[in-house]
Amino acid sequence: MSTGAPDGHYRPVDSMRRPRFASGPRTFMRLPHVQDPLTATGRIDVAVVGVPTDSAVGYRSGARFGPEAIRSASILLRDHNPETGVDVTRLSMVDAGDAPVVPGYHDLTLERLEAHLLPFYERGVLPLLLGGDHSLVMAEMRAMARVHGPVSVVHFDAHGDVLDDYYGVKHFHGTMFRRAVEEGVVDASRSIQAGMRGSVHPEDVGSAEALGYEVIRWRELARLDPEEFGRRVRARVGDRPVMVSFDIDFVDPAYAPGTGTPEVGGPSSDRTLELLRALGPLDYRGIDIVEVAPPYDHADITSHLASVVAFELLGQVAAVRRPEAAVPARPGSLS
């Protein structure tokens, strides 16, 4: 376990000095493993937190193995993004391991996860959450709101997750963004959902808009230029503290088959990355990438995509928090 950085800045292991396959226990992007980053020395901008839970899914389980798979795939990530010109390692980042979860006891998991995340928000550290099923965001939103008040959400998904209940249960992986509005932890009037498609329950039609969200369904999003999408997001969110919630089933299952509730007819991985790059400057305070279920993808396509989604979103954070992150690539940095 690492407890400090020689110069007070945490960064990935250099793949030109130590091979990717020989870096020890897998951490996200080969970052230092700092079990308690809130007591570590040096500045920390981002803490990666795994949330291995899937006790609130309605179809295929397996997302509890998502954090492990995303970390494994992420060893291929490098520092510089040539598409955006951003060096994400200008952010001081650590892998803080996994949050406490209680298999089979969803409400208790939410309580423990909220308590685990709250100190990060209080100290200005952005948690990058690797799920786990999407229900975990209820704890994320509650913890954020305790520090920032009602937050804005930019929600990428094939599903709106605004149902009232599953089987009479109020907290499930398809109910969170209704509960969040009811609890007052999300300001739907300054939040946006994108990518919704597929068959739905009749009571789900128009329910997100009724709660106050702006919804860009996939057919509309498919026709939008990414830059126009980014402008709509920024106009909606403004300068409010924002959480980006990315469900991997936003992407067509041809590109991300390893998920619990796949919906055909969505964007390619390339189109997805273009949309993320278009988000631009926002007051990023939290990120989650959820619903990666490795048992349904033995080629790890989904996990690799999830790791790159994380990389692109970290680049957006770096461009805002560390403007000096936009630097030329170092020779050999893409090796």
N, C-alpha and C positions, 0 to 999 in steps of 0.2 A: 504494500500500500504506500502510495506517495503522499507525503504530508506537506511538501513545499516545492517551490521552483527556485533554482539558483538565482534568477534575476527577477523573481516575483511575477513571472508571466508563464502561464501554462500553455503548452503547444503539443502537437502530435510528435511522435517519434519520426525522425527523418528516414525515409525509405531508402535513401542513397547511402546511409550508414548502417542500417540494419534491415535485412530482408523482411518483407511483409509477413512471410510465413514463419518468422522466427522472433516475433515480438512479444511472446509470452501470452498470458491470458488475454482474450479478446476484449478490448474496450472499443467504444465508438471512435472511429477515425484514429485509433491507436493513441488516444489521449491518455494522460496520466489518470490512474484510478485513485481518486481522493474520496474516501468513504464519507468524511464529514467536511465538505468544502467550506462550510460556514466558520470553521475554526482554523482553516489552513492559512498559511502565509501568502501574501501577494493578492493582487486583484483578480477576481473571477467575474467574467462577464456572463458566461453560459455554463450551466451544469446539465449534463445529459443524465436523465433518470429513466430507467426501465420500469414499466408497470405491467408485470406479467400476469394479467387477469383476463379471464373470458367467462366469468360466471353469470353474465347477463346477456348472453347471445340467444337469438331465437332460432337459429338454423345450425350452421356448422361451427363447432368449437375448434380451438387450435391457436387462437391469437395469443395465448399465454406464452407461446414460444416465439412470438414476434420480436421482442427486444434482443434475444440471443441471436436470431437470424440477421437482424438489421446490423447489429454490431459486427457480426462476422463478415457481412458483405462490405461494410464500410471501410475495411482495411485498404480497399483500392482507391479511396478518396485521397486527393492531393490538396495542396494549399491554394493554388491559384485557379480562378475560373476565367478562362479566356473569352467566354461569351459576355461576361459582365465587367471584366477587368478587376475583380475584387479578390483580394487575398484574405480568406476567412480566418487564417491563423493570426491576423491582427487582433482578433478576439482572444482573450485569455479564457480557455475552455478546459473543463475536466469532465471525466465520466464519474458520476457519483454513485454508480451501482444501481440496484433495484430498490424501489419503494416497498414498504410492507403491504402485503395483501393477504387475504384470508379466503382460500378456495371455498366456494360454495356459500359464502356469506357476503353478499354484495354490499349491503348497507354498511357493514362493519369495515369492509375494504374502503368504501368512500370516506368514512370517518378517519381512518388511519392515514389515507392518502392526503386528505386535506390538511391534517396536522403536520404531515411530513413536508408538504410543499409550502406551507405558510411562511416559514422563515426565509425561504429563497426570495419570495416576493417582497418581504419586509426589508431585505437587505439589497434589493435591486439586482439580484442575480436572475437571469432569465432561464427557467427550466425548459429544456428540450425533452419532451416526454415521448418515449418509444413504447407504444402499446403492443399488446393489450387491446381489448375491445373498446368501442367508442364510449361506453358508459362511464369510463374513468374521467371524462371531461367534466362531469358534474362536480367532482371534488376539485378539479383544476379551476373551474369558474368560481366556485365558492371561495376558495383560498385567494384568488386574485381580487375578488370583490371586497374581501375584508380589508385589503390594503388600498385599492384604487377606487372603490365604489363600483357601481354597475359598469361593466366593461363592454367594449365592442367585440364582435366576433366576425372573422372572415372564415367561412365554413365551406370547404371543398368536399363534395360527397355526391354519390348517386341518389342518396335518400335524405329527406329533410330532417328526420329524427325528431318530429314534433307530434308523434302520436300521444294520446292521453294515457294509454296503458297497454301492457302486454299481459294477457291472461289475468287481468285484474291487478297486476303489479305496476306501480307507478314509476319505479326506477328500473329501466331496462336500456339496452343499447339503441333503442329507437324513440326514446322519450325525452332525452336530456335537454334539447333546445326549447321544449315547451316548459319543462320544470324550471329551467333557468330564468325564463321570463316571469313565471308565476312567483318565484322566490325573489325576484328583483335583483339578481346578480348579473344579468345581461340586459343591455339597452338595445332591444330589437330595432328601434327606430334608427340606430346608427350601426346596424349589423347587416351582413349580406351573406346569402347562401348561393352556391354556384354548382351546377353540374347535375341537377336532379333529373331523373329519367326512369323509365321502366314502369311496370304495372304498380298500382298503389291501391290501398283501401279507399273506398269512396269518401270516407270521412277525412282522408288525408288531403284531398284536393283543395287547394286554397287555404289550408289551415295555417301555413307559415306566414302568409301575407296577413291573415287575420290577426296573428300575434304581433305584427309590425315589422317583420323581416322583409328586406328586398330579396327577391328570389330570381336568379337567372338560370332558367332551366337549360339543359344541355343543348337543345335544338337552337335556342337563341345564342348561347355562348359559342356554339360551333361557327356561327356566322360573324361573331364579333372579332375585330382585330384585337390581338392581345393588349396593345397600348390603350385601346378604348376601354377594355375591361379594367385595366389598371386605373384609368381615370375615374371610372364609375366607383371602384372600390375606395379610392382616396376621397372622392366627393362624399361618399356615404359615411366613412369612418371619421374623416377630419383629423383632428389632433388628439383624439381620445386614446387611452390605453387599449391596445388591441391584442387579442389572442387569435392565432391562426390555427385552425383545427382541420387537419388533412386526413380524411378517410381514404385508404388506398383503393377502395372500390369506386372512387371518382374516376379512375382510369379503366378503360375497357379491359375485360378479363383476358383478351388476347395478349395484353402487355402486363397484366397483373392478375394471374389466375389464383394466386395464393391468398384468398380472402373468404370470409364466411358467407357473405351474401353478394355474389357477383351479379352485375347488371350489364348485359351486352349493349353495344352501340355507343360507347363513350369515347373519350379522347385517347389518342396515342400517347406514349410516354413523351415523345418529342413535343407535342402540342401542350402537354401538361407543364413541361419545364418552361416553355415560352410564357405561359400564363403566370407562373410563379415569378419569373424574372420581371414581369410587367407590374408587379405590385407596387414597387417603388417605396419612397420614404413614408413610413408609418411609425407610430410609437409602439413598437413590438415589445410586449411584456411576457408572452408565453407562446409556445409552439407545441403541438402534439401531432404525431403521425401514428395512426391507429389501424386496427383490423388486418394487419399482416398475419396470415395464418400459414406458416411454412409447410404443414403436412399436406397441403393441396398443391404444392409447387416444388417438385423435387429437383428442378433445375435452378432454383433460387432466383428466378427472374424478378419476382415480386420484391424480395428482400433487397436486391441490388437497386431496383427503382426507388424503394423507400429510402435507402441511404442517400441517393442522389437528390431526392426531394428535400431531405434534411439539409444537405449541402447547399442547395439553392436558397432555402429559407434562411440559413445561417448567413449566406452572402447578403441577403436583404438587411439582416440585422447589423452585419458588419458595416455596410455602407452608411447606416444611420449612426451607429454608436461610435464607429472608428472611421471617420471620413478618409483618413490616411490609408485605409485598406485598399483603395483603388490604386494599385501600383503595377508596373510592368512585371511580367512573369520573369522569374529567375531562370538563367540557363540551366536546362536539365530538370526543371520542376515538373515537366510532364512525362518524365521517364518512367 
